């Protein structure tokens, strides 16, 4: 198996295929073998699993996943990597590479077709510039038993943040609504070529078997969360009033008080159960 994390091997491949790193595609390739190995190990992937990888790059994580999984399907948007990947991961008969945009892929259809009889999981070293939209798409597809990704450390902290902390956001709630995330380990910038300006981190998001709270209308729940965080420095009452123009400030204040929540608090202090109570009360009020 070609050691694509070896800088000399990587430079040789770059020269042979005339490949150039693309800043627009967020390409920073791993140069330390321990990183993809530990990502694959900590993800819990085994032969019973079908793994979707997004952005294989030169294939270091792809190699480690293929050594463990029953089947791997990798989505790569950069077609210039086709000959490189043929060289670096072409030996694996449990791998299929699809050259397409992950953000445009029909993930439920893809997993149903490619991972029949296997436990679907997702694993990726996500480019920084599409981390949030890709992770949102993975979560909302509800296809995967777990999602293990390497992202910018500040994003990983936001994913795992608790109510009342500086990192807590609407994105934290989105991730924690669908999954139970765990920050696994940091990856310094020195592990990449070219080196990014930030530290990365690996986070594992285990899908929930049941919602964390009883919610009458999921779309309304997330609308409530977005309204509460849209004006972070404002009170919850002002945020919800701006986000729900169809309700008066007095009506929203009464709803909050009926839920046992002071209208003067900030949305960033509330957890999923409190947001669920508010959304359910709004749903009942609207009939």
Secondary structure, 3 states (H helix, E strand, C coil): CCCCCCHHHHHHHHHHHCCCCCCCCCCCEECCHHHHHHHHHHHCCCCCEEEEEECCCCCHHHHHHHHHCCEEEEEECCHHHHHHHHHHCCCCCCEEEEECCHHHCCHHHHHHHHCCCCEEEEEEECCHHHHHHHHHHHHHHCCCCEEEEEEEHHHHHHHHCCCCCCCCCHHHHHHHHHEEEEEEEEECHHHEECCCCCCEEEEEEEECCCCCCCCCCHHHHHHHHHHHHHCCCCCHHHHHHHHCCCCCHHHHHHHHHHCCCCCCCCHHHCCHHHHHHHHHHHHHHHC
